[in-house]
């Protein structure tokens, strides 16, 4: 199951901290939009106390209702900088969005591992202290998402082409550069547990109603599996050891 957000109810989930502290990071998220109204916020990393320091991934553009590209908005005290994909997403279907920020003047965005958009404008948001899904959650929040989100991962490095290709093909973020994976929310339920950094989102609404709910749908994701270890049948176990199945890896 993914987590379903109702845009009209201004629903979101967030935590007032972030594992992203510099200008080099990558993010991946799966999304399934109800429609193509534009302007729906997938995730944001912000300074919660001001309105002009953030990274914000948005499906569509609120000023252009027919726009169905992915947009990465970066802002650092001045105007908003926008880099978008050259391809568009469809409604009622799962899509993967990836951003790769390899320094303040090297931003890239991808939709389903294609449609690359690039931007070399120097933008370095500062004092980031909130991570959110479902909208732009700074001091003037808005752009709430209408649809289902899943598999949100954050890395403190710039992913390679092969790594983003694996993510778009459905491999779990747990496979991708695990030593640099600093946040991972599978969003398979509404507990919002970060399986890497113990940052747990809290779901709420911004003067609307209710909170995000479980969705029946989830993208087809390939997860690490436990390793099965058995003693050979012809070999007796050591004294005091009872043969059993051992599971190693992700629980």
Buried (B, 14 or more C-beta within 10 A) or exposed (E): BBBBBBBEBBBBBBBEBBBBEEBBBBBBBBBBBBEBBBBBBBBBBBBBEBBBBBBBBBBBBBEEEEBBBBBBBBBBEEEEBBBBBEBBBEBEEBBBBBBBBBEBEBBBBBBBBEBBBEBEEEBBBEEBBBBBBBBBBBEEBEBBBBBBBBBBBBBBBBBEEEBBBBBBEBBBBBBBBEEBBBBBBBBBEBEBBBBBBEBEBEBBBBEBEEBBBBBEEBBEBEBEEEEEEEEEEEEEEEEEEEEEEEEEEEE
